Amino acid sequence: MSTGALGGTLRHLRDLFGDGTAVGLGDGQLLARFADSGDQAAFEALVARHGPMVLATCRAVLKHEHDVEDAFQATFLVLARKARSVRAGDSLGGWLHRVAFRAAVQASGARRRRRRHEAEASAMAGQHNFAPTPSAGPEPDLPAIVHEELDRLADRHRLPVVLCDLEGLTYEQAAGQLHWTEPTLRHRLVRGRQQLRERLIRRGVTGGISVGVGTASLLGSAGARASVPAALARSAVVAATGGSASIGASAIASFILGGLATTTRLKVAAMLLAGVAATAMISTGIVTLGPGRANEHRGEDHAKAPALPPARSRGDDPKGKPTPAAPTGSIEGRILDLEGRPVAGARVRAVRVWSPRSGDLGQWLEGTRKRGRYPGQGMTPNDSTGQGMTPKDSTLAAAAGSDGRFRLEGVGPDQLAELEVSGPSIATSHLYVAGRDGADLRVPVETLRRTEPVVYHARRFEHVVEPSKPVEGVVTDVDTGRPLARVGLRAAVFDSSSLIPAEGVAAMTDANGHYRIEGLPPAPAYRIFAQPGPEMPYPRATLKTSGSSRAFEPLRFDFALRRAIILRGRVTDKTTGRPVPGYVHVYEFANNPHISDYPGYRLGRPTSHPVDQDGRFEVVALPGRGVIGFRASEEDRYRGYLGAEAIAGYDPKTYRIETAPSLCAVLGYHVLAELNLDPKDSTAEVNLQVDPGRTIEIRPVDPEGRPVAGTSATGIGDLFGSIPQDQPATTITIRALHPSHPRRVTVRHHGRKLIGSVYLRGDEAGPITLRLQPWGTITGRIVDDEGEPRPNVGIMSAGDPDPERPERQAILPGGDIGGGVRLGPDGRFRLEGLVPGLEYGGDAAQGVMLTGRLFREIVVKPGEVRDLGDLKVIPYKAE
């Protein structure tokens, strides 16, 4: 990609690239230069390298060149502001494409809002002789739709399409940037293009999408090879490196950065043994527990790149159908203080928007009236009530005017917005608002800890906020007294049963170690969560402070952190010796005497750090005995929990180790190792190896023996095997097999209601032909001793984690996630997707806790719908 179009702006490229070839500094190195020293030449090089792709993306969505320039400039403003936290390494193109698309969408929305306001103002002024205001226009044309659907692809399929088809890299160059092999790159590129074409066809875009026309040509039609005018490139560099940006670009960048700071991922992770008492801390995601395994929420510590707030719509529904166009409704409210006065300037932001799976919010609200719940409570892939809710992160935001009123566009009548209200002098609060008129709905919601009152507001409402109680202080080193900069801080009102920070309440220490946390309401006490920055030799800390201070005065809370040991190492593939990226967690044995030397450690979270593309990591560990666990980014590729058996204190019956600040669930890691660090050391080293195991292929066929594509399968990898994964091809690759870890692979075709399953002992020779057959279904009703429906009950899979006949036993679909399969208000359930010939068992669950037995050894025939009738919960002690 030529840099000549940028003219003299890039005068330092020779210094950066030597002879001017692309074998000089990678994206990661350039970004590090800019982040560390403000190197303008490094940033210029990034604009030169990725500017054409960013410009093409903006032009695909926007039709006005002024808007294009604002979105282009905003994209690189966001990059500059997030330079220290972007972890895209040498593959920055995929990250920038996502930012550019969102910037363009935001610019498009701003233009539509300006048009509407202008039209309203003209109508109110009684101007009859004016040119008609253009409408929002027709549906997006092909280029915009292509980029929208590309943005929805999973990264493993989106990134190769961006690099090869948008940035024009060769297979070899793209594979090098992504640190993949070239065959892997080619395979994922083909799948990405295929998925993109399928999505476009589902959107009704059929013109030009044929077997002979590739995705590259579709993206090319969007202007993917556009050159960047020198003036535009200069303006982006100047704005990003401290100069002035356009008003439009600044607004767009601020909006995106606000979303970046709070986007929450809803991903499932490690699993624990059923029947082991557990507490699921649920804030914005779902932490799920089930028989044999427990899922650990995978948050910001584990991401390969920072998550971005989705624009318009994000992703497909579980059946693979395209998400409908963004709703056009609105929410109108007024923000008042405790004395009924308007709060001017209060910021109202939709953290996420929930949509009922049935499409009817009224139906969901009626069910909620009968059985109080949060939007995400009890969600499972096999929701028997049909009233589940699907969340989407949102970029919708508004500010209250001088009268405290605001209007939030883009929430439809069958959607529920989860709002965050914040401001410099008010406590940050969260609330739910339906996109329809009516009366507020107040219900009690039962959680794991208590029953809480929850209000679902109608579309027009008033919200009263509390005043803010700022907390400020200085963070220092225990031994030297020196201030500590770059310590991230979050906080919450103290709750003895919760370790969840408040959403939207955060701060960071400056060069003098000073911090100020805004957004907390007045309270007797607070929790402070300290997260030292990267490469700082201090562990996390969770501390408590009294809330006593004079009214309206900040609460002063100074505290100190103690240096620990920097643990460095490298993770490699046992077979190939190649580096393996992912992340590590460090735990300390619960009886480690050094824990008491580190205030706030025992109540915190395990220390974690990403493992880079070279397989290297640097993480903080305490002196004494501990455990380090590693999970690879490609979770399906390697065998699970190697090394656990060699750790003294490992319990093979519960798959856990008694550690602090939390139990170490070994089922969440590919390899683990014991640590025993000398308190006199400041650094230590440990290297880890993962084992890819064996790989075989499964080829599903229908009852007539014909190959079947478009299935989903469980048991693909050794970790998180019960999580279904889409399989678009007719061949399914099963990885990480070993005789010590036999497992079941189940393949389903939801559209045809076909299913097949095979129990792999780990030493089979492939390929294996798996014949699918019509799946079975069981129905029934759970009642109490009087025959009345049992409310708030879930069904979870029963069975021992080491069953006597694993080759004959199976897990209920959805019966190992969260609180299991939730029941309707009448106590009835319908469980589809059962494998004929296998045995199923079910237990009753309250929340995530098992409460008793329901049924055992249920076997269905192909296509059978078997009614189990009325079932009573049999307490375990009564068996």
FENGIJO-V108567 format. One record per backbone hydrogen bond with DSSP energy under -1.0 kcal/mol. NH is the residue of the N-H (numbers start at 1). CO is the residue of the C=O. If there is no record, write none. Layout:
# FENGIJO-V108567
nh=NH co=CO
nh=NH co=CO
This chain:
# FENGIJO-V108567
nh=6 co=3
nh=7 co=4
nh=9 co=6
nh=10 co=7
nh=11 co=8
nh=13 co=10
nh=16 co=12
nh=17 co=13
nh=18 co=14
nh=30 co=26
nh=31 co=27
nh=32 co=28
nh=33 co=29
nh=34 co=30
nh=35 co=31
nh=36 co=32
nh=37 co=33
nh=38 co=34
nh=39 co=33
nh=43 co=39
nh=44 co=40
nh=45 co=41
nh=46 co=42
nh=47 co=43
nh=48 co=44
nh=49 co=45
nh=50 co=46
nh=51 co=47
nh=54 co=50
nh=55 co=51
nh=56 co=52
nh=57 co=53
nh=58 co=54
nh=59 co=55
nh=60 co=56
nh=62 co=58
nh=68 co=64
nh=69 co=65
nh=70 co=66
nh=71 co=67
nh=72 co=68
nh=73 co=69
nh=74 co=70
nh=75 co=71
nh=76 co=72
nh=77 co=73
nh=78 co=74
nh=79 co=75
nh=80 co=76
nh=81 co=77
nh=82 co=78
nh=85 co=82
nh=86 co=82
nh=91 co=88
nh=96 co=92
nh=97 co=93
nh=98 co=94
nh=99 co=95
nh=100 co=96
nh=101 co=97
nh=102 co=98
nh=103 co=99
nh=104 co=100
nh=105 co=101
nh=106 co=102
nh=107 co=103
nh=108 co=104
nh=109 co=105
nh=110 co=106
nh=111 co=107
nh=112 co=108
nh=113 co=109
nh=114 co=110
nh=115 co=111
nh=116 co=112
nh=117 co=113
nh=118 co=114
nh=119 co=115
nh=120 co=116
nh=121 co=117
nh=122 co=118
nh=123 co=119
nh=124 co=120
nh=125 co=121
nh=126 co=123
nh=127 co=122
nh=130 co=128
nh=145 co=141
nh=146 co=142
nh=147 co=143
nh=148 co=144
nh=149 co=145
nh=150 co=146
nh=151 co=147
nh=153 co=150
nh=157 co=154
nh=158 co=154
nh=159 co=155
nh=162 co=158
nh=163 co=159
nh=164 co=160
nh=165 co=161
nh=166 co=162
nh=167 co=162
nh=169 co=163
nh=174 co=170
nh=175 co=171
nh=176 co=172
nh=177 co=173
nh=178 co=174
nh=180 co=175
nh=185 co=181
nh=186 co=182
nh=187 co=183
nh=188 co=184
nh=189 co=185
nh=190 co=186
nh=191 co=187
nh=192 co=188
nh=193 co=189
nh=194 co=190
nh=195 co=191
nh=196 co=192
nh=197 co=193
nh=198 co=194
nh=199 co=195
nh=200 co=196
nh=201 co=197
nh=202 co=198
nh=203 co=199
nh=204 co=201
nh=205 co=200
nh=209 co=206
nh=210 co=208
nh=213 co=210
nh=218 co=214
nh=219 co=215
nh=220 co=216
nh=221 co=217
nh=223 co=220
nh=226 co=223
nh=233 co=229
nh=234 co=230
nh=235 co=231
nh=236 co=232
nh=237 co=233
nh=238 co=234
nh=239 co=235
nh=240 co=236
nh=241 co=237
nh=243 co=238
nh=250 co=246
nh=251 co=247
nh=252 co=248
nh=253 co=249
nh=254 co=250
nh=255 co=251
nh=256 co=252
nh=257 co=253
nh=258 co=254
nh=259 co=255
nh=260 co=256
nh=261 co=257
nh=263 co=259
nh=276 co=273
nh=290 co=293
nh=294 co=271
nh=295 co=288
nh=302 co=299
nh=313 co=311
nh=317 co=321
nh=320 co=317
nh=331 co=408
nh=332 co=459
nh=333 co=406
nh=334 co=461
nh=335 co=404
nh=336 co=463
nh=337 co=341
nh=340 co=337
nh=343 co=335
nh=345 co=400
nh=346 co=343
nh=347 co=422
nh=348 co=398
nh=349 co=420
nh=350 co=396
nh=351 co=418
nh=352 co=418
nh=353 co=392
nh=354 co=416
nh=355 co=390
nh=357 co=388
nh=359 co=356
nh=364 co=360
nh=365 co=361
nh=366 co=362
nh=367 co=363
nh=368 co=364
nh=369 co=365
nh=370 co=366
nh=371 co=367
nh=379 co=376
nh=390 co=355
nh=392 co=353
nh=394 co=351
nh=398 co=348
nh=400 co=346
nh=401 co=405
nh=404 co=401
nh=406 co=333
nh=408 co=331
nh=410 co=329
nh=415 co=412
nh=416 co=354
nh=417 co=433
nh=418 co=352
nh=419 co=431
nh=420 co=349
nh=421 co=429
nh=422 co=347
nh=427 co=466
nh=428 co=519
nh=429 co=421
nh=431 co=419
nh=433 co=417
nh=434 co=457
nh=435 co=415
nh=441 co=456
nh=443 co=454
nh=445 co=452
nh=447 co=450
nh=452 co=445
nh=454 co=443
nh=456 co=441
nh=457 co=432
nh=459 co=436
nh=461 co=332
nh=463 co=334
nh=465 co=336
nh=468 co=425
nh=469 co=520
nh=471 co=517
nh=472 co=555
nh=473 co=515
nh=475 co=513
nh=476 co=559
nh=477 co=482
nh=478 co=561
nh=481 co=477
nh=484 co=475
nh=486 co=509
nh=488 co=531
nh=489 co=507
nh=490 co=529
nh=492 co=527
nh=494 co=525
nh=498 co=495
nh=502 co=491
nh=505 co=502
nh=507 co=489
nh=509 co=487
nh=510 co=514
nh=513 co=510
nh=515 co=473
nh=517 co=471
nh=526 co=545
nh=527 co=492
nh=528 co=543
nh=529 co=490
nh=530 co=541
nh=531 co=488
nh=536 co=533
nh=538 co=536
nh=541 co=530
nh=542 co=600
nh=543 co=528
nh=545 co=526
nh=547 co=524
nh=553 co=550
nh=555 co=470
nh=557 co=472
nh=559 co=474
nh=561 co=476
nh=564 co=537
nh=565 co=621
nh=566 co=682
nh=567 co=619
nh=568 co=684
nh=569 co=617
nh=571 co=615
nh=572 co=688
nh=573 co=578
nh=574 co=690
nh=577 co=573
nh=580 co=571
nh=582 co=611
nh=583 co=631
nh=584 co=609
nh=585 co=629
nh=586 co=607
nh=587 co=627
nh=588 co=660
nh=589 co=625
nh=590 co=658
nh=592 co=589
nh=595 co=592
nh=597 co=594
nh=598 co=595
nh=601 co=598
nh=604 co=601
nh=607 co=586
nh=609 co=584
nh=611 co=582
nh=612 co=616
nh=615 co=612
nh=617 co=569
nh=619 co=567
nh=621 co=565
nh=624 co=677
nh=626 co=675
nh=627 co=587
nh=628 co=673
nh=629 co=585
nh=630 co=671
nh=631 co=583
nh=633 co=581
nh=635 co=633
nh=637 co=634
nh=639 co=691
nh=641 co=669
nh=642 co=670
nh=644 co=641
nh=647 co=644
nh=650 co=647
nh=651 co=656
nh=655 co=651
nh=656 co=651
nh=657 co=664
nh=659 co=657
nh=660 co=588
nh=664 co=657
nh=666 co=655
nh=668 co=665
nh=669 co=666
nh=670 co=630
nh=671 co=630
nh=672 co=642
nh=673 co=628
nh=675 co=626
nh=677 co=624
nh=681 co=678
nh=684 co=566
nh=686 co=568
nh=688 co=570
nh=690 co=572
nh=694 co=737
nh=696 co=734
nh=698 co=732
nh=699 co=768
nh=701 co=770
nh=702 co=706
nh=705 co=702
nh=708 co=700
nh=711 co=727
nh=712 co=748
nh=713 co=725
nh=714 co=746
nh=715 co=721
nh=723 co=720
nh=725 co=713
nh=727 co=711
nh=732 co=698
nh=734 co=696
nh=735 co=716
nh=736 co=692
nh=737 co=694
nh=741 co=738
nh=743 co=760
nh=745 co=758
nh=746 co=714
nh=747 co=756
nh=748 co=712
nh=749 co=754
nh=753 co=749
nh=754 co=749
nh=755 co=773
nh=756 co=747
nh=758 co=745
nh=760 co=743
nh=768 co=697
nh=770 co=699
nh=772 co=701
nh=773 co=755
nh=775 co=753
nh=776 co=834
nh=777 co=864
nh=778 co=831
nh=779 co=866
nh=780 co=829
nh=781 co=869
nh=782 co=827
nh=783 co=871
nh=784 co=788
nh=787 co=784
nh=790 co=782
nh=794 co=845
nh=795 co=821
nh=796 co=843
nh=797 co=815
nh=798 co=841
nh=808 co=805
nh=810 co=839
nh=815 co=812
nh=820 co=817
nh=821 co=795
nh=823 co=793
nh=824 co=828
nh=827 co=824
nh=829 co=780
nh=831 co=778
nh=834 co=776
nh=837 co=860
nh=838 co=835
nh=839 co=808
nh=840 co=858
nh=842 co=855
nh=843 co=796
nh=844 co=852
nh=845 co=794
nh=846 co=849
nh=849 co=846
nh=851 co=844
nh=852 co=844
nh=853 co=874
nh=854 co=842
nh=855 co=842
nh=858 co=840
nh=863 co=774
nh=864 co=861
nh=866 co=777
nh=868 co=779
nh=871 co=781
nh=874 co=853
nh=878 co=875
nh=879 co=876
